[in-house]
Amino acid sequence: MKDLVRRPMNEADLAEVLQIERSANRFPWSKQNFADCLSGNYQSWVYQLPDSMAGYLIVQNILDEAHLLNICVQPQQQGKGIGRFMLEQMINDAQQRQAKLIVLEVRRSNHRAQQLYLQQGFNEMSIRRGYYPAEQGREDAVLMGLDLSLMMDFAE
């Protein structure tokens, strides 16, 4: 991942972020969703390759909890370890700010993402019924969490 550079997302990035979001998701976030994250001072990162944006990640920090709101890799760059790298950086950031828990929601049908989260130590916490829009109404979300306090205890 030596060619991948992380930097804070800014308003000038929104057109490219939206293009990736729309190409990767059947029910994409709106430009306003991203603008709200920027104005709300969420951790909003873009991951830049020399010739294009590879992906982005948005985290909301509340007290000692980090909520991963959106992580997305450009479809042409998927399967190359970029998502794993982004997630590992996010976990490291949360540990550095002494968060105790990272939570996220993932579509029940998104088994590939669930596997990535499980490999990184996340566990299923519960199901949020009808959380996501879907072709046939609504789709459940799997609420997953990573207890960083256990990782800190283990590391000591």
C-alpha angles and dihedrals in degrees: 000000000000092000093051114097123190119210136159115278116243136184092266088063096056097091092054093040089052091049090054092043092052094046093049102040134053089207104035129188115257126244087252091057090057093042090052090053091052094048091043091059094240116160100267117178136178123202111216129199118196092264105025148004110277098191149307142237133204126196131181114208117205116176106301096347131088118203114200102215102174136003118172136168122199106259093239089056098046119116094034099098096260094121091049090049092049092048092048090052090049091051090049091050090051091050091050091054088047097244113171098203139028117199133184141165122229130182112263088232094053097092094159092060092043089055091052091051093046090050089054092053102265119143132203109259102176146319122264105209117224093357099143132048112247141181090262101038115287137353128212122246125220109225108215130185140190114206103214093181088068090050091050092049090048093049093052 
